[in-house]
């Protein structure tokens, strides 16, 4: 008995640039605050909810449709990270809970650092640009955790902010490179070799 198999070509767009840009732009803006350029304000919170949060979750769902477990896990998780971070800042203002102390925040950030470290190991099978994004994000989470746990000096926090700005721009570069490379059909902005 002959069985016919139908293969469908995936014609949907690549959602990774949306997720990377949602993460990158929001990370740069928050870390401009961490580096001492301005106080935390509604601009950062709105970006955290809308672009860092909702856009990344949407990108994660679209990656799920494409069968990409790594990207689904990454974008959905970091989208929910941004929503949870905004909730940590806003819930106490509404009297829904007490604000976390430094030890609680250090624990929260350290757990995200552990998660990101494992995800970084996954990028060793991907391109160099993603390796830079996840490596610098791992460092960022651990620096933020150390800063909260040790009640670090302003100088340490500013240094952490600059590291976060670099991390965010590396994600922006990676997202925009994917957009331009696809549009032009060649490597306009290199992403580095892919491990096979």
C-alpha positions in Angstrom: 0.0 0.0 0.0 1.4 3.4 -1.0 1.2 6.2 1.5 1.4 9.7 0.2 3.1 12.3 2.4 2.3 16.0 2.1 5.0 18.4 3.2 4.0 22.0 3.9 6.5 24.8 3.4 6.7 27.2 6.3 5.9 30.6 4.8 5.5 32.5 8.1 7.9 35.3 9.0 10.9 34.9 11.3 9.7 36.1 14.8 13.2 36.2 16.3 13.9 39.9 15.4 10.7 41.0 17.2 11.7 39.1 20.3 15.4 40.3 20.2 14.4 43.9 19.6 11.7 43.8 22.3 14.3 42.5 24.7 17.2 44.7 23.5 15.4 48.1 23.4 13.9 47.6 26.9 17.2 46.4 28.3 19.0 49.4 27.1 16.4 51.8 28.5 16.4 50.1 31.9 20.1 50.0 32.1 20.4 53.7 31.2 18.5 54.1 34.5 20.9 51.7 36.2 23.9 53.7 34.8 22.5 56.8 36.5 21.1 58.7 33.4 17.6 59.1 34.8 15.2 57.8 37.4 12.9 54.9 36.9 9.7 56.2 35.4 6.6 55.2 33.4 8.6 55.1 30.1 10.6 52.1 31.4 7.5 50.4 32.9 5.5 50.9 29.7 8.4 49.4 27.6 8.7 46.6 30.1 5.0 45.7 29.7 4.5 46.4 26.0 7.7 45.7 24.1 9.8 43.8 26.6 6.9 41.8 27.9 4.0 41.4 25.4 6.1 41.5 22.2 8.5 38.9 23.4 5.6 36.6 24.5 4.1 36.9 21.1 7.5 36.1 19.5 7.7 33.1 21.7 4.3 31.9 20.6 5.2 32.4 17.0 8.5 30.4 17.5 6.4 27.6 19.1 4.4 27.4 15.9 7.7 27.0 14.0 8.8 24.2 16.4 11.7 26.1 17.9 11.9 25.0 21.5 14.9 27.2 22.4 13.4 30.4 21.0 10.0 29.6 22.5 11.5 29.1 25.9 13.7 32.2 25.7 11.3 34.7 24.3 8.3 33.6 26.4 10.4 33.4 29.6 12.1 36.8 29.2 8.7 38.4 28.2 7.4 37.1 31.5 10.5 38.3 33.2 9.7 41.8 32.1 6.1 41.6 33.2 7.2 40.2 36.6 9.8 42.9 37.1 7.1 45.6 36.4 4.8 43.8 38.9 7.6 43.8 41.5 7.8 47.6 41.2 4.1 48.3 40.8 2.3 45.9 43.2 3.7 47.6 46.4 2.5 51.0 45.0 -1.1 49.6 44.9 -0.7 48.0 48.4 -1.0 44.5 46.9 2.2 43.3 48.6 5.3 44.6 50.3 8.3 45.6 48.2 11.0 42.9 48.1 14.1 43.6 50.1 17.7 43.4 48.7 18.0 39.7 49.5 14.8 38.8 47.8 15.7 40.8 44.7 19.2 39.2 44.7 17.5 35.8 44.8 15.2 36.7 42.0 18.0 38.0 39.8 20.3 35.1 40.6 17.7 32.6 39.5 17.3 34.4 36.2 21.1 34.3 36.0 21.1 30.5 36.4 18.4 30.1 33.8 20.3 32.4 31.4 23.5 30.5 31.9 21.9 27.3 30.8 20.3 29.1 27.8 23.8 30.4 27.0 25.0 26.8 26.8 22.3 26.3 24.2 23.6 29.2 22.1 26.9 27.3 21.6 25.0 25.5 18.9 23.9 28.8 17.4 25.6 31.9 16.0 28.2 34.0 17.7 25.9 37.1 18.0 23.4 35.1 20.1 26.3 33.8 22.2 27.3 37.4 23.0 23.6 38.3 23.9 23.2 35.4 26.3 26.8 35.6 27.8 26.4 39.3 28.5 22.9 38.8 29.9 24.2 36.0 32.2 26.8 38.4 33.5 24.2 41.2 33.9 21.9 39.1 36.0 24.7 38.0 38.3 26.1 41.6 38.6 22.6 42.8 39.5 22.2 40.1 42.1 25.5 40.8 43.6 24.7 44.5 43.7 21.5 43.9 45.6 22.9 41.3 47.9 25.9 43.3 48.9 24.2 46.7 48.8 26.9 47.7 46.4 28.2 51.2 45.8 26.8 53.5 43.2 29.9 53.0 41.1 29.3 49.2 41.0 25.7 49.8 40.0 26.7 52.2 37.3 29.2 49.7 35.9 26.4 47.1 35.9 24.2 49.5 34.0 26.9 50.0 31.3 27.3 46.2 31.0 23.5 46.0 30.6 23.5 48.7 27.9 26.1 46.6 26.0 23.9 43.5 26.4 20.8 45.3 25.1 22.6 46.7 22.1 24.0 43.3 21.3 20.4 42.0 21.1 19.4 45.0 19.0 22.2 44.3 16.6 21.3 40.6 16.4 17.6 41.4 15.7 18.3 44.1 13.1 21.0 41.9 11.4 18.4 39.2 10.9 15.9 41.7 9.4 18.5 43.2 7.0 20.1 40.0 6.1 16.7 38.5 5.1 15.7 41.6 3.2 18.9 41.8 1.2 19.4 38.0 0.8 23.0 38.2 2.0 25.1 39.0 5.1 24.7 42.8 5.5 25.5 42.5 9.2 27.3 39.3 10.2 26.0 37.0 12.9 29.0 34.7 13.1 29.4 31.1 12.3 26.7 28.6 13.2 27.8 25.3 14.9 26.6 22.1 13.1 
